[in-house]
Amino acid sequence: MREGRPRAMSSQVAAVVGVGPGLGLAIARKFARQGYTVAILARNYDKLMKFAEQIVEKEASGQVAAIRIDCSDSKSIKDAFEAVNSLGTVEVLVYNTNTPFPWPRPRFLDVSADSFERNINVSCVGAFHCVQQVLKGMLDRKKGTILFTGATASVRGSAGFSELACGKFALRGLSQSLARELHPQGIHVAHIIIDGMIRTNARDSGVSSSEDEKRMSPDAIAEAYWQLHIQDRSAWSQEIDLRPFCEKF
């Protein structure tokens, strides 16, 4: 665990699964800023440690644990969440995973069965296992938030996107089903459709600064996740979609 200024361990834990340099990191920073102990999870442990250091540098009172996870492997998920649950009460689960997508978009006949299955496993089956690891504690407390990151492909399939769309469609169905079961028990389940490109470091991505400015700010998206978490239960959102101001409907 990486820590900033010493303080009592927060009893509130936010687990962010799928932390990279963009949205996942922004979400983790936001919850750390709000006083949560944040577990950041992804496959590359070395990168996770660097992200943990960045969070502590920006949020001096933050407490961050870097935990390796492979969301295509149920045993890896179980082992990872043993570590997560040891940190304290998991109040928030953010499932923000994705798999690298080839470019240019592959023809359907060029998609391997292994690649197709892995996309579905990471997008949805992994979410199933992660939720099961934290749900009992939420049910016991009658309190918790589960947030799933979707995409344009969650609601619309396109040529060359069969792998991504099938996994994201399934995740959306899981989110809807869980919401109808769990909302009456005090657990807020929401699905966030990211309908646009997320802003990056333009110098590293090869995108011009002017074009990058038209993309979605990861910090602004992270704020939307936080607002979903603190929504009054009398008016919970089950699904929202976010898109940049320049996006045409």
N, C-alpha and C positions, 0 to 999 in steps of 0.2 A: 504494500500500500504506500502511496505517496501522499504526504500530508503537508499542509501549510503550517500556520501558527498552531501550537498545541491547544487543544480544547477537548471537552468531553465528546466522546463518540456520539454522533447523531443516531437516534433510534430509528430514523427514517432513511430508507435506502431506495435509491432509484437505480434500476438495472437497465442499461442501454446496450442492446445487442446489435452489433453491426456498426462499430465505430470506425470511421475513416476520417480523413482530413477535412471533410465538408460538413454535411448535416449532422452526422452522428456526434462529431466532436462539439458542434454548436449546442446540441441538445444536452450533452453531458455538462458543458460549461454552465448552461442556464440552471440546471438543477443543483449543481455545486454552489452557484451564486445564491441560491435560495436556501442553502443550509443543509442540503441532503448529502449523505454519504453516497457517492456515485460509483457503481461498478461498471466499468467499461469492458465490453467483451467483443472479441473478433479473433480471427485465425492467427494473425501475425503478432506475436507477443512483443517483439522488439519495437514495432511501431506503436503498440499500445502504451508501452512505457514512455515513449517520447510524448504521446498525447497526454498522458497523466502528468508529466512534467509541465507541459504547456498550460494545463488547467490550473495546476497549483501556482504557477507563475502569475496567471491572470486573476485567479480567485484565491487570495492568500490564505483564507480560512478553510479552503476546500479540502475534503478528504476523498481520495480517489483510489480505487483498487483496480488494477489491470489483470484481467483473467482471460486466458485463452479459451476459445470455443470453436468447434466445427459444427455448424448447424445442420450438416448433412449426416451427422453421426449421433444417435440418441445417447450413447454412453458418454461421449464428450459433453453433451448438454447436461446430463445428470451430474457428472463430475464438476462441471463449471458452476452449476447452481448450488452444489454443496458449499462451495467457497462463497458464493453470493449470499446465501442464507446465513452463513456464519457471521456476516457483517452486522446483521440486525434485521429489523422488520422490513421486508420488501413491500413498499407502498405503491411503487410505480414500476411497471415493465414497459419498456419501449422496444418494439421489434422492428428494426430498421435495416434488415439484411438485404443483400442483393448479390447476384453473381456477375462476374465480368462478362460483358456482352461483346461478341465479335463485331467488327466493322470492316468492310461493308456487311450489311445484313445478310445472313446466309439463306440460300434457298432451302425449302423444307426438306428436299431430298439429301441435302448436305448436313442436316442436323442428326447427330448420332443419338441413339437411344440413351446412352449413358449421360450425355449432356442434357437431354430433355428431362430425364428423371432427376438429375441433380438440381436443375432449376426448380422443379416442383418441390423437391425435398427441402431446399434452402428457403424458398419463398413461403411455403405453407406448413409442411410436415414439421420443420424445425420450430415454427411458431407454436404448433400444437404441443410439442414437448416442453418448450419454455413456459408456456402458460400453466401446464400441469405442475411444473416445479414450484410455482409461487401461489397457485390458486387456493390451496387449502388454508394457508395463512390469511389470505384476504377474506375468505369466507368466514373464518373464525372471528375476524375483527369486524366483519360486515363493512369493509372499507378497502378501496384500492382503485388503481387506474391502470388500464391496459391500452396501449396505443400502438396501432399498426401503421407502418408507412406503406402506402400504395403508390401508384403511378398512373399516368395516362393509360397504360396497358391494363389497369385494373378494370376499366370500363369499356375499352375499345381495342379489339385486336387489329393488327395491321400486318401487311405482307412482310415476312422476315422476322416477325416478333412472336412466333408461336410459343417458343420456350418461355419467354418472359410473361406473355399474356396469360397462359394457362396457369402458371404459378400465382400470378397476382389476382386473377379471377378467383382462384381457390382461397387465397388469403382473405379476400373481401367477403366471401361466403362464410368463412370461419368467424370473421369479425361480426357480421350480422347475426349469426346464430348465437354467439356468445353474449352479445348485447341483450338479446331477448331473454336469455336465461339468467344473466347475471345482474342486469340493471335493477330488478326488484330486490336483489340481495345486497345492494349498496356498492356494487362494483361497476365503475364507469368504463365501458369499452368503446373505443372510437377508432375509425379508420380515416387516415388522412391521405387524400389523393394529391400527389405532387404533380401537377399538370403543367410542366415546363422544365426548362433547364435550370440547374442550380449554379449560382455564381462560384467561380473558382479563383485561384490566383492566375490572372491572365498571362503573366510572364511565363509561368510554368506550363500552361495548357496550350499555348499557341493561339489563344483567342484574343482578339483586339480588346483593348480596354473599353472602348465604346460599346462593343457587343456584350462584353461581360457585365456592364452596368445594367443592361436590359434584362439580365437573368435574375433569378430569385435569390435574395440574401439568405444564407443559411441561418444567420442570427434571427432574422425576421420569422423564418419558419419555426425555429426553436421557440420563439415567443408564443406562436400559435399552439404548440404542444403544451407549453406551460399553462396557457389560458384554458385549454381543454381540461387539464388536471384540476384546476381550481374552480371550474364551472359550478354554479349552484345546481344541486341535484334535481331541483324542480324543473330545470330546462337544459337537460344534457343533450349535447350533439352526439349522434351516432356516427355521422360521416360529414366531413367537410372537404372541399377541394380548394387548393391554393394555386394561383397562377400569377405570372408577372403582369404588370400593368399594361405592357405592350402586346400581350397575347390576344389574338383575335378569336372570338367565340365561334 
